[in-house]
Amino acid sequence: MSNLHLPNGTTNTAHATRGGVGEHVSFHMFFDFWMLEQNYQLQELVSATKEWGGNSVLVRDVVEQVVHHYEHYYKTKSMWAKQDILSMFSPTWTSSLEKAFIWVGGWRPTTAFHLLYSKCSLQLEAAFEDYHHLPSGLNTGDLGDLSHSQMVRVDELHKSTLRKEKMITEKLAKKQETIADSSMVGLTTELMVRMEEHDQQVTVDAALASKENGLVGILQMADDLRLKTLKELILILSPIQGAYFLIAAAELHLKIHQWGKKRDASRNHHHHHHHYYC
């Protein structure tokens, strides 16, 4: 991963940001490249955990690089959202499977806790199975080894994240309801139909602009909560636990993306053949 220079989160992916590049570069292209980098970083994390041996310096450096990579993703996403907010709510770069689980243009922040609990449980089970092989009992250093105080802090963060998530969900619901407000319904009246086409478009664009701007603000709140949740969870965990958590997050993200794309391709293939033989 040395060719990526990711501690600053700038090299390579920076070329896909708005400003300094041609208009042909899209967020879709940026996303695809970011996913490739995430795969590189996954290998880096796995290597770091294998070489750990109780020394947190190497692991901490890799964890910091990965967090910077997420920061860079949301910074770039924010820039593109201001240009084309609607595509962020119906992304072309994700599969149908991923779209079905999208919350306000991305992953639901509380999913991070369910991922952590699932990984804790699986690693604890593995530790019990390997109990007789472990020289120091169950002190594995992984996510099956969370202390009571860590669990209390995770639980508090989970509750506060859930509250913020609900607040953002309500804000989006209120914004979505405005699609049927008097200004919008007024645009569909007979008076509007008699307007010149150009004037119609100007009036419609003006009415939709404020709604789209509202969506930009709501997406920003959701993305801020996603990043904040990830960073605060990492702070609660030890460096090696943080690495295990980020490995689980990357594996889940990459696999769901891969499975979803595969299912879409298979569905499209069957659909094409059905039309061909009809």
Secondary structure by P-SEA (a helix, b strand, c coil): ccccccccccccccccccccccccccaaaaaaaaaaaaaaaaaaaaaaaaaccccaaaaaaaaaaaaaaaaaaaaaaaaaaaaccccccccccccaaaaaaccccccccaaaaaaaaaaaaaaaaaaaaacccccccccccccccccaaaaaaaaaaaaaaaaaaaaaaaaaaaaaaccccaaaaaaaccccccccaaaaaaaaaaaaaaaaaaaaaaaaaaaaaaaaaaaaaaaaccaaaaaaaaaaaaaaaaaaaaaaaaaaaaaaaaaaaaaaac
